[in-house]
Amino acid sequence: MEILNLLRQNPQIIVFLAIALGYALGKLSYKGFSLGTTASVLLVSLALGQIGIQVPSLLQTIAFALFIFAIGYKVGPQFFGSLKKEGISYIILAFFFSIVGLLTAIILGKLFAFDKGITAGILGGALTQSTVIGTAQDAIANLGLSVNQTKTLQNNVAISYAITYIFGTAGLILFYRLLPLIFKIDLKKETQILEKEMNLDQNQDENQNPFFWAEKISLRTYKLENKKLNGKTVAELEKTFSQKVVIEKIKHQNLFIDAQAQTQVYLDDVVSLTGNERMLVKAVELIGPEIIDTKTADIPAEILDVCVLNKEIVGKTLGKIELKYKPNIFLLEISRLGEEIPISKNTVVHKCDIFKLAGAKKDIELVAGQLGFAQRPTEVTDLITVSLGIVLGTLVGLLALKAGSIPISLGIGGGVLLSGLIFGYLRNLHPTFGQINSGAQWIFTDLGLNLFIACVGLTAGPMALHALQNHGLNIFVAGMLLTIVPHFLTFVFARLFLKLNPVLLMGGLAGAGTTTAVLNTLKEECNSSIPALGYTVPYAFGNILLTIWGSVIINLV
């Protein structure tokens, strides 16, 4: 009894215990599958909730606001940017998937005689969109029901989400492994076709490309002993390699020279080379023995993430980009919405793509300014932006219009999401505005979500067993159908009408369903990151539409 009284007087203990145990459970995996932190935190919270601890509702509200704002902030640039790009097919894909998902949930709710809360919960769990819990519970609070009715419906959202989420992830991974077999699609062969179309090879036309791509680069020093290279220029020496290497510095008779294209090299010179490690292995054969020379290797270098904002670059392929200054730099990686995408001459650059560049610092600094905005590591977060964004979003969410007798509003969750979208977009128009560093974004999204989920689970815990006994099997079956039907119908629709390559199509489906676990499965099946090219635009739209559906479904059922 003393322990229970302690927990009731200090509910933060049970909240953070649920998060700790949930994170620990989420790390466990079996044959590559794990529940993930969100589902694990919810299940642990529902179990701990059996002891009847009351969690302050304000904590839940604040946690959800931080999470939903950060989601909008993250996908805002891609959401608005894709409206102006060639990605119309992926936008249609995301809209079709979301509409089918909403209609399927409503139909299943009617067939199984589920209440509003359960119907919204299976939508969130079966389609693995945790934000539905927040927007649905917010909409329920605005229905004008009694306190007990409101609490029951809100608890049912969380309980049905927990029941359906596991199949929504594990079942969907299995479905995506079976889908190519059903339609007789060889994903690896289709990937190879795409790779050929995109020229995903290491042979680069240096006259067309300002970047040279490599998975990993090194800096090493060699002594020139190849007599055939005596008196050759730096440009000629670099061309002896089949892939790009950069001569950064030359030591000639104890003089250190910054290498230029027309600088000549002579026997016994020491040269520092930057390049792909596989190329540098051949330097011993082409140039001479590798030696240790710290002064020749002392090159001010930098690896820097650059957010691409330049209008003259966005929308072009890497092979068509023209820079006023042609530096010797290496492009190590391109990421889009946190997902790495393939690099080739035909890779189309999108606004807010992140280029990871490596090379001499002087080159990097010049190119960063031409491309967009350098994202240097920082601990600074503009809390004015975060706080003001949540305030404005909440006010917008409270506004309501009436369609007949039915009040229509975004709800607080939808309003804060919209605010996050706009602030994230403005941030990329004006990079000095509204900075939220990557660490803070992780805290807001990951901890914010799971703190919210822990509060929801602890509150719903006392009713969980009753709901499971009455509706558990029906909820699970409905969740299975709701997981499979939208993905299957959207796949058929896209194959018939959008004519998308199956690899990009399945990546787009994973994005529309906001299921990163499925994307990772596709990458493994294809042995390539190409599915990520189809993932990002539908992911941005899927996050927004499915979040809004949490409120819509409460008002429609």
Order of alpha helices (4+ residues) and beta strands (2+ residues): alpha-alpha-alpha-alpha-alpha-alpha-alpha-alpha-alpha-alpha-beta-beta-alpha-beta-beta-beta-alpha-alpha-beta-beta-beta-beta-beta-alpha-beta-alpha-beta-beta-alpha-alpha-alpha-alpha-alpha-alpha
